[in-house]
């Protein structure tokens, strides 16, 4: 009897602790719905119906430079961007593994910008990519591959241990989005409508060594192999941006690699005119990333390649999918209006 | 492996699980294994140092006891005259004394070499202008002062015949290396610790719960209070330490030291308790002391009693001290001469205590400052008695509060020696408190530039009140016993609350580097 009572008490204690732990952890973990929203991108994918033709994988140069809404509008391509801020190549690989758990798109578009980093540079960026992933072997491996000095796996497992000191900086949104969240992207695309033209560029700094690290190459190998294994076409791109500089020496290496592996590589910087990019109007941060206008131009240009060269079917005739996109388009247009008002462009 | 690190928490969880799962006869060996593993985390080469101490002290203890047995056998064999018996006793005692001295010297030599050689050579270079190279890159093995002193205590006790020698090498190794107290003590006595250390311990949920509750309380003090205050203390000793900041440093460091050291000891005692082992208490509400003498009866009790039993008494009753007393009596008269052994022995004890805390002149000065205040207080005892006789009302509560505050200030002022590595740093900060120019432009809001926010200070304030409040409650009986009498639901809520206070408000993880215990340095 006494033993039963003790066990019952232990169970009560554990339940109380676990419940309180989960609640407090949820409260203290950043919500990424205002201000820095990049940490919300990866998790949003899981709320999607997973039936995409094209998956974009990469860093800010994919989630800001391509508009899936335009790919749908112009070509009937159902696409999604799985990218987050400074997403490192190893994280992209594991995110791709994670994606293949849910769906097999026809084409994966990978932006090669992240080849320049063989190791994670910042915990903050790690967190923004990794925390949104659902738990799976891919997530575990991605964490292990990404952790910088001083990071602990257990703090990914229980984010409360990492974010406990947010107690003094909690905001209204932490309570508002305690049990719910809101979507901040449009199929992974992060919209900005404002304009900050390129006026001057910092001088290009020559580097002592232009080679990418072995680790970065090994993960690109893994991406290639994984796509081959899954029977998915891989398209390597260098998305347009004028800064940070994409060196010719880097480009040559990627071209050589792509040829060797039999993978298509497009450096969009070489097609600026064809795309119709105008860096005085198509960027919101002086050339680092595209704004809405730039992203729509890039999507329209790449969409033609995807439709024609990869023979992706126009799915606008699929009733359910079209209805879904109608809703998405409405939200897309609404945010355009909202942002235009916000930036005084209405 | 820091007590406040994730690996340590995992280590403890695994150990506790295994400890109560293995056959009871294997529990002590498992503890030894765990202690070795814990120690190896600080650097596997450190195992050689502790192994040396274990082996020499074990062999010394066994030989001392054999000698005692031989002495008994010789005394019992045949009929001996009193003179012959005396000669045997003296002869064997001399042998034991030599043996004891040899083992002590060996171990003290190791301690002196790794901890004090650099300080000694630097001092020699400073005084004589020599240029002896100092071993600046030597890392002092973790807890060497603690385990060396604990081992010396054991050996002297065997020599004195107050405890039997431990003939089992592994048991002695466990006594010396018992991991919860390796980091910062307490310096346990063999007679106390051995009562429960080697025994089999059946699993009792109540014992485990009780021990872990104390561990949690220790983490509260260490992580919520001490490590948070460490951020401000480090900022102040790093340059913001004049005028008002120096005064703030004096208070904040004294609270930090208390929370850090008593918190660490709570973790130690609680862990040992969870393992079924009883470790002696090391504190008795030290900041309630009404005098410095009283304070040293309450603070780091195991160290103070060690110095009393193994240094003060032997030195004050030594042949040299007796002849010095004789000479002093002749020179200064009976009354003054009688004080010579007390003064000199105390001076040696406090000088050594200072050095034990750290190999620099700051700690030596700290020890001497304590000695000076204690001796002056001793000399003024007559004056105090006369004062209280003249003003009997001064024995009341108000006077006690004044005495407690005065002692706290005194201790806090002397703690400044601990904050710096140079005498210049200490005195510069201390005297700036009385320099109006150093206060120019100081505003209390300036404390918010020390790395802690207003919310941090408010939180710390509340927690400090809680810490001292619980400590005061302890004067009326064990707080955990009182808590155990409360309804289950209330206990559960309180414990879960405390756990979350530690988890949420603990100063750990990125941005906090103050995890090391202060007394770990000693």
Interface residues (C-beta under 8 A of the other chain):
Chain A: X6 X9 X12 X13 X16 X17 X20 X21 X24 X28 X123 X150 X152 X154 X155 X160 X161 X162 X164 X165 X167 X168
Chain B: X6 X205 X453 X455 X456 X459 X488 X492 X493 X495 X496 X499 X500 X503 X504 X505 X506 X507 X508 X509 X510 X511
